[in-house]
Amino acid sequence: MRIDIISCVPQLMTSPLSHSILKRAQDQGQLEVHVHDLRDFSINKHRQVDDYPYGGGAGMVLMVEPLAKCIRSLQTERKYDEVIYLTPDGTSLKQGIANQLSLKENLILIAGHYKGIDQRARDIFVTMELSIGDYVLSGGELPALVLVDAIGRLIPGVLGDETSALTDSFQDNLLDAPIYTRPADFEGHEVPEILLSGQHKKIQEWRDERSLEKTRERRPDLIDED
């Protein structure tokens, strides 16, 4: 899979893409992530990519021209399954969306900045708009990285245990059951005996029950959606 990210502050992407699971996925050739500096497609020698909004108001807006030049340049090299804009007014990112996107081959992510991007860029190029929550950040770089991580870990072979991603919270609209590791007794707080029994069927039943119990308590809306 290949993911191209368009940003006017690409330096924000460097560290998260250079460590842990995302680094391993790239090193193993299972995932390609390319970050493009929008200022390389600026409209003048001053590397301008933003301007004041028509009609007045505070803040700056990313211009349609640099975005169009960058996207069209990428599209001349390959066909993209989706052009995704990260924005607070987009569809809420959920596990099902990450699952679907992990099956794609090529994605473009647009990280907005300032007040966002010119509406015409959304109208002409964007095929999907996603939000990571009902709050506003300084830019779309962190949401883009969240999306890359959510997608990348689902690619077969990226995680050490092939079944790990399938047992995560939200995969079945349920939260994960409590998990424990050694020691079995920490200051009188003991691991549930069933987990030490070696009876795998009963252990799974216990995990299923605790998962449902936790979801009903903390996120009953997930069960209502089912």
N, C-alpha and C positions, 0 to 999 in steps of 0.2 A: 504494500500500500504506500501511496505517496500523498503527503499533505503539504501544501504550500500556504504559508501564512504571510499576509500583507500587513505591515505595521510601519508607523512613522517613528517608532522607538524600538527597533529590533533588538537593541542591547538588553532589553528586559527579558528576552527569551533565552539568553545564553545558558545560564546556570541550570534551570530545570530540564533543559533538553540534553544536558551534558552529564547527567548522573542517573543512577539507579535503573529502573526498568526501562525508561525511554531510551537511555543510552545503550543498554543491552540490545534492545529491539533494533536500534539503528546499526549497531556494530554487527549484528547477526544478519542484517539485510532484510529483516521482516518489515521494517518501517523506514521510510524516507521522510524526513521533515526538512523543508527548505524555507528559510525566513527571508522575505524580500523587503528591503528598505524602500518605502513609498517615495522617499525624497530622491531616489534615483530616477524617478519618473516625474519630477517636478516641472512646473510650467516656466521657470526662469532660472537664471544663474544663482539666485539666492536660495535655491532649493525649496521654494515655497510650495506647500501642499494644502494650505488652509486659508480661509478668508472669512470676513464678517458675514453673518446671515442677512439675506435680504429681508427687509421689513423691520430691521433693528433687533435689539435684544442682546443680552450678555453672551459671551463665549464665542468660540471660533468653530467653523465647520470644515471638515475635510472635503476638498473640492472633487468634483466629478472627473475632471480631466486626468489628473494623475492616476486615479483609481482605474479609469477606463484604459489608459495606456498600459498599466501593469497587468491587469486581467487579460487584456487582448494579447499581450506579449506571451503570457503563459498559455493561453488557449491556442496559440499557433503551434505549440510544441506537443500538445496532447489534449485529449477530450476529458473533461471533468464531469464527474457524476453530480456534484453539487458545488455551488458557490454559497458559502455560509457566512452570514453577517452576525457577529456577536453583539447583541443589543439588549438593554433592559426590557424593551417592549416586545421581545421575541417570544416564541413558544418556550415554555419551561423545559429545560433539559432533563430527561428522565432516562432510566436504564434502557428502556425499550428503544429509544432513539439512538443511544450509543450502540446498542446491539445491531441495529439496522445499518448505521454508518460504518461499522467495522467490516461489513461485507462489501463495501465499495472499493474501487481501485484508486481513484484520484479525487482529492478534495481541495478546494480553495477556502481558506478562512480569512475573513476581513476583520481585523482588530480596529474598531473605531477609536477615536480619541476626541478630546475636547467635547463639543456638543453632539458629536456624531458625524455622519457622512451625508453628503448631498442626497436628497431623496431620489434624484434621477439615477444615481448609481444603484440604489436599491431596486428601482423599477426596471432597469435595463439588464442588470447582471445577476442580482441575488436570487437564488432559488429556495433558500431556507434561512430563517432568522431564529436564533436561539438565545435564550437567557439562562444564566446559571442561578438566578434568584431575584427576588423583589427588592433590589437595592442597587445603588449606582456606584461604580468604581471610576477611577481616573481615566481608564481606558479599557479597551477590549483585549489587551495582551494577556492578562491573567485568565479571563474566561476562555480565551483561545487555548491556553496551556491546559486548563482543566478539561476541555473537550478532547484535546490530543491524548491526554493521559487516559481518559475514560474509554476512548476508542482503542488506543494502542495496546492496552493490557488485554483486550479481547481477541487480538489477532493470534491464531493458533501458533504455539511454540514460544510466545513471548514470555509467559509465566512459566516457572519451573514445573508446576503441577498443572497439567492440562485441565483438571476439573476445578481448579481453584476459583476461577472467575465465575463459573456456573453456580457456585454455592454462595456467592456474595449476597449481601442485602440487596433487595429490590429485584433480583432476577425473577422471582416468582411473586412479586408484589408483597413480599414479606421481609421483615428485618431479620438479620442473622441471629442465631441463638447465642447465648453466652459462651465464651471460649476460655480455656484454661491451659496453663502449661506448668512445668515444675517450679517449685516444690508442690507436693500434694497437700501439704499443710503449711500455711503461712500465718504464724501468730494466732493459731486457733481457727483460722478461716480455711476450711477444707474444700477440696474439689469434690463435686457431687460424686457419690460412690459409683453410680452407673457408668461414669466415664472411665473408671478404672477396672471395669468388669471384663472387658474384652468381648462382650456380647454385642457385636456390631449392629444387629437388627434392633435390639432394644435401645442402643445408643442413638441410632437414627430416629427412632420413635420419640425418644426424649428430646432430641434436638428439634424435631418437627413441632412438638408440643410447646417447647419454650419459644420457638420462633413465632408461632401463632399468638402465643400469650403476650409476647413483647410488642408485637404489631398492634394487637387490640388495645394495649395500654398506651402506646406512644404514638402510633400512626393509624388510627382506625379508618382514616380516609383511604388508605391503601386497600383495605379489605372491601370497602364500599365500591372502589373502582373495579374490583375483580369481576 
